[in-house]
Amino acid sequence: MATTLSFHSPSKPTSHFRFRLKPKPSPPLFAKVSFFRCRASVQTLVAVEPEPVFTSVKTFAPATVANLGPGFDFLGCAVDGLGDHVTLRVDPSVRAGEILISEITGTATKLSTNPLRNCAGIAAIATMKMLGIRSVGLSLDLHKGLPLGSGLGSSAASAAAAAVAVNEIFGRKLRKEELVLAGLESEAKVSGYHADNIAPAIMGGFVLIRSYEPLDLKPLRFPSDKDLFFVLVSPEFEAPTKKMRAALPAEIPMAHHVWNSSQAAALVAAVLEGDVVMLGKALSGDRVVEPTRAPLIPGMEAVKKAALEAGAFGCTISGAGPTAVAVVDVEEKGEEIGEKMVEAFMKVGNLKSVASVKKLDKIGARLVSSISS
């Protein structure tokens, strides 16, 4: 008789390794204002409230690939060239201890400017709380470079860029691991308490989440002398994270648990050794999450088959989808594979899509420019 595992959630409001989401209560109604005094569940970590060292900063946070196949909710990486920008200013017109979202531009302009309902706003508030900011008002502009529901960590990129911006404007008092906690405040309200997007968005590279209680993050260093390219193919189809998480099974066979565990271990080893072939095999090996999500994305199974037949070392769904991600070690080969994947999305899924070939982003969210006080 087959053995079945039933996974139980930790104390945080998460779904990791339970695969059953509890419905979240509707957010309370607020007055139609675009600022909010920083109140977050995170704790103040700085003894003395810091003064701003810049009057304005601009930050960038990269796109991310979560799960990487078998690493549901505990593995992720950052990819170069795609992401969101935040411009943050000390603003005397904003009341002390409050933040105003003044403008949203780019791929998603209809997002709420209420900081309580905006990924960047929630993360900025949490970072202000950590720093104990009570004497300065801030205004924030968000430029979205990532579309919503793309499977590339759009919400995490906004949160990461905002958290880093607040930290930078006050002299970089918090460590990256602490900023991940601020970003998790945002992710928990938007798509669930999972760090496989926000951790690599802030820290860069590959990140293993060893534990959530307490949060324990392990950066995985891919060798600098090895080549790795991600083929990202994004169809014109939205896959909301909450919907895709709701499709996951509550229980899995013991054999699938053992298999996925071995593939996740192999993936970590492949990253550390720079073995792109083994990385691809492990990436393609998920028997728990991908089989339930792929049928919800038109053409995804055919896209994966096309990628492997064209020479990709591996292919899977990026995060909750609908973006498909394949891995190779030669950029030109990646471009050829991307073309085949685009063709498969159109032929089988009747979806237009766009392909790009990107490197690993080893830096994570960072300061782009600043104006001194």
Residue pairs with C-beta under 8 A, 6 or more apart in sequence:
2 253
2 254
2 255
3 253
3 254
3 255
4 251
4 252
4 253
4 254
5 251
5 252
5 253
5 254
5 257
6 18
6 250
6 251
7 17
7 18
7 19
7 251
7 252
8 17
8 18
9 15
9 16
9 17
9 18
9 20
10 16
10 212
10 213
11 213
12 188
12 193
12 212
12 213
13 22
13 24
13 188
13 192
13 193
14 73
14 192
14 193
14 194
14 212
15 21
15 73
15 192
15 194
15 245
15 248
16 72
16 73
16 74
16 193
16 194
16 212
17 73
18 250
19 248
19 249
19 250
19 251
19 252
20 248
20 250
21 192
21 242
21 245
21 246
27 116
27 117
27 189
30 114
30 116
32 114
33 114
34 100
34 101
34 102
34 113
34 114
34 115
35 94
35 95
35 98
35 99
35 100
35 101
35 115
35 137
36 98
36 99
36 114
36 115
36 116
36 121
36 125
37 95
37 97
37 98
38 97
38 98
38 99
38 125
38 126
38 128
38 129
38 133
39 125
39 129
40 122
40 125
40 126
40 129
40 182
40 185
41 185
42 126
42 129
42 130
42 181
42 182
42 185
43 129
43 130
44 129
44 130
44 131
44 132
45 130
45 131
45 173
45 174
45 178
46 130
46 131
46 132
46 173
46 174
48 132
49 131
49 132
49 133
49 134
49 135
50 131
50 133
50 170
50 171
50 173
51 136
51 170
51 171
52 90
52 136
52 169
52 170
52 171
52 373
53 169
53 170
53 171
53 372
53 373
54 90
54 168
54 169
54 370
54 371
54 372
54 373
55 89
55 90
55 371
55 372
55 373
56 87
56 88
56 89
56 90
56 169
56 370
56 371
57 87
57 88
57 165
57 168
57 169
57 367
57 369
57 370
57 371
58 85
58 86
58 87
58 88
58 165
58 367
58 368
58 369
58 370
59 85
59 86
59 88
59 161
59 162
59 164
59 165
59 168
59 365
59 366
59 367
59 368
60 83
60 84
60 85
60 161
60 365
60 366
60 368
61 83
61 84
61 86
61 156
61 157
61 158
61 159
61 160
61 161
61 164
61 201
61 202
61 364
61 365
62 78
62 79
62 80
62 81
62 82
62 83
62 157
62 200
62 201
62 204
62 361
62 363
62 364
62 365
63 78
63 79
63 82
63 83
63 146
63 152
63 153
63 154
63 157
63 201
63 358
64 76
64 77
64 78
64 79
64 152
64 153
64 156
64 157
64 196
64 197
64 200
64 201
64 319
65 76
65 77
65 79
65 152
65 153
65 230
65 232
65 318
65 319
65 325
66 73
66 75
66 76
66 151
66 153
66 194
66 196
66 197
66 318
66 319
66 320
67 73
67 75
67 76
67 196
67 286
67 289
67 316
67 317
67 318
67 319
68 75
68 76
68 77
68 206
68 267
68 283
68 316
69 263
69 267
69 282
69 283
69 284
69 285
69 286
69 290
69 314
69 316
70 260
70 261
70 263
70 264
70 267
70 282
70 283
70 285
70 286
70 287
70 288
71 196
71 208
71 264
71 267
72 196
72 286
72 288
72 289
73 194
73 195
73 196
73 209
74 196
74 208
74 209
74 210
74 264
75 196
75 206
75 207
75 208
75 209
75 264
75 267
75 268
76 153
76 195
76 196
76 197
76 199
76 200
76 206
76 207
76 209
77 200
77 205
77 206
77 207
77 360
78 200
78 201
78 203
78 204
78 205
78 360
78 361
78 362
78 363
78 364
79 152
79 230
79 232
79 358
79 359
79 360
79 361
80 358
80 359
80 360
80 361
81 356
81 358
81 359
81 361
82 145
82 146
82 152
82 232
82 356
82 358
83 145
83 146
83 157
83 161
83 201
84 106
84 120
84 142
84 143
84 144
84 145
84 146
84 154
84 157
84 158
84 160
84 161
85 142
85 143
85 145
85 161
85 368
86 120
86 140
86 141
86 142
86 143
86 158
86 161
86 162
86 164
86 165
87 140
87 141
87 143
87 165
88 124
88 138
88 139
88 140
88 141
88 162
88 165
88 166
88 169
89 138
89 139
89 140
90 136
90 137
90 138
90 169
90 373
91 100
91 137
91 138
91 139
92 137
93 137
93 139
94 100
94 137
94 138
94 139
95 137
96 134
96 135
96 136
96 137
97 128
97 133
97 134
97 135
97 136
97 137
98 137
98 138
99 115
99 121
99 124
99 125
99 128
99 137
99 138
99 139
99 140
100 115
100 137
100 138
100 139
100 140
101 113
101 114
101 115
101 118
101 120
101 121
101 139
101 140
101 141
101 142
102 113
102 139
102 140
102 141
103 141
103 142
104 111
104 113
104 118
104 141
104 142
104 143
104 144
105 141
105 142
105 143
105 144
106 142
106 143
106 144
106 145
107 144
107 145
107 146
107 147
107 148
108 144
108 147
108 148
108 154
109 144
111 118
111 142
111 144
112 118
113 121
114 121
115 121
115 122
115 124
115 125
116 122
116 125
118 142
118 158
119 155
119 156
119 158
119 159
119 162
119 186
119 187
119 190
120 140
120 142
120 158
120 159
120 161
120 162
120 186
121 140
121 162
122 159
122 185
122 186
122 189
122 190
123 158
123 159
123 160
123 162
123 163
123 182
123 183
123 185
123 186
124 138
124 140
124 162
124 163
124 165
124 166
125 185
126 163
126 181
126 182
126 183
126 185
126 186
127 162
127 163
127 166
127 167
127 174
127 179
127 182
128 138
128 166
130 174
130 178
130 181
130 182
131 166
131 167
131 170
131 173
131 174
133 166
133 170
138 166
138 169
140 162
140 165
142 158
142 161
142 162
144 154
144 158
145 157
146 152
146 153
146 154
146 157
147 154
147 234
148 154
148 155
148 238
149 238
149 239
149 240
149 241
149 320
149 322
150 234
150 238
150 322
150 323
151 234
151 239
151 317
151 318
151 319
151 320
151 321
151 322
151 323
152 232
152 234
152 318
152 319
152 323
153 197
153 198
153 200
153 201
153 319
155 186
155 187
155 190
155 191
155 197
155 241
156 183
156 186
156 187
156 197
156 198
156 201
157 201
158 186
159 182
159 183
159 186
159 187
159 198
159 201
160 179
160 183
160 198
160 201
160 202
160 364
160 365
161 365
163 179
163 182
163 183
163 202
163 365
164 179
164 202
164 365
164 366
164 367
167 173
167 174
167 179
168 367
168 370
169 370
174 182
176 202
176 203
176 364
177 203
177 215
177 217
179 202
179 365
180 195
180 198
180 199
180 202
180 203
180 215
180 217
181 215
183 195
183 198
183 199
183 201
183 202
184 193
184 195
184 198
184 215
186 198
187 193
187 194
187 195
187 197
187 198
190 241
191 241
191 242
191 245
191 320
192 241
192 242
192 245
193 212
195 207
195 209
195 212
195 215
195 217
196 207
196 209
196 319
197 319
199 207
199 209
199 217
200 206
200 207
200 364
201 364
201 365
202 364
202 365
203 217
203 219
203 364
204 361
204 362
204 363
204 364
204 365
205 219
205 220
205 221
205 222
205 360
205 361
205 362
205 364
206 219
206 220
206 221
206 222
206 271
206 360
207 217
207 218
207 219
207 220
208 217
208 218
208 219
208 220
208 268
209 215
209 216
209 217
209 218
210 216
210 217
210 218
220 268
220 271
220 272
221 271
221 272
222 228
222 271
222 272
222 274
222 360
222 362
223 272
223 273
223 274
225 274
226 274
226 276
226 329
227 276
227 329
227 330
228 274
228 276
228 279
228 327
228 329
228 359
228 360
229 327
229 328
229 329
229 330
229 331
229 334
229 357
229 358
229 359
230 325
230 326
230 327
230 334
230 357
230 358
230 359
230 360
231 307
231 312
231 325
231 326
231 327
231 328
231 334
231 337
231 338
231 341
231 355
231 356
231 357
232 318
232 323
232 324
232 325
232 338
232 355
232 356
232 357
232 358
233 303
233 323
233 324
233 325
233 326
233 338
233 341
233 342
233 345
233 353
233 354
233 355
234 322
234 323
234 353
234 354
235 297
235 298
235 299
235 322
235 323
235 345
235 349
235 351
235 352
235 353
236 351
236 352
236 353
237 297
237 298
237 322
237 349
237 351
238 322
239 293
239 296
239 297
239 320
239 321
239 322
240 320
241 319
241 320
244 293
244 296
244 320
244 321
245 320
247 292
247 293
247 296
248 288
248 289
248 292
248 293
249 288
249 292
252 288
256 287
256 288
257 288
259 285
259 287
260 285
260 286
260 287
260 288
263 282
263 285
263 286
264 282
266 278
266 281
266 282
266 285
267 278
267 279
267 282
267 283
269 275
269 278
270 276
270 277
270 278
270 279
270 282
271 279
276 313
276 327
276 328
276 329
277 313
279 313
279 314
279 327
280 312
280 313
280 314
280 315
280 326
280 327
280 328
281 313
281 314
282 314
283 313
283 314
283 315
283 316
283 325
283 327
284 304
284 308
284 314
284 315
284 316
286 316
289 317
290 316
290 317
293 300
293 317
293 320
293 321
294 300
294 301
294 304
294 317
295 301
296 321
297 317
297 321
297 322
297 349
298 345
298 348
298 349
298 350
298 351
299 344
299 345
299 346
299 347
299 348
299 349
299 350
299 351
300 317
300 321
300 322
300 324
300 349
301 348
302 344
302 345
302 347
302 348
302 349
303 315
303 324
303 341
303 344
303 345
303 348
303 349
304 315
304 316
304 324
305 344
306 340
306 341
306 343
306 344
307 315
307 324
307 326
307 337
307 340
307 341
308 314
308 315
309 340
310 336
310 337
310 340
310 341
311 328
311 333
311 336
311 337
312 326
312 327
312 328
312 337
313 326
313 327
313 328
313 329
314 326
314 327
315 324
315 325
315 326
315 327
315 341
316 324
316 325
317 323
317 324
317 325
318 324
318 325
324 341
324 345
326 334
326 337
326 338
326 341
328 334
328 337
331 357
334 357
335 355
335 357
338 355
338 356
338 357
339 355
341 353
341 355
342 353
342 354
342 355
345 351
345 352
345 353
346 352
346 353
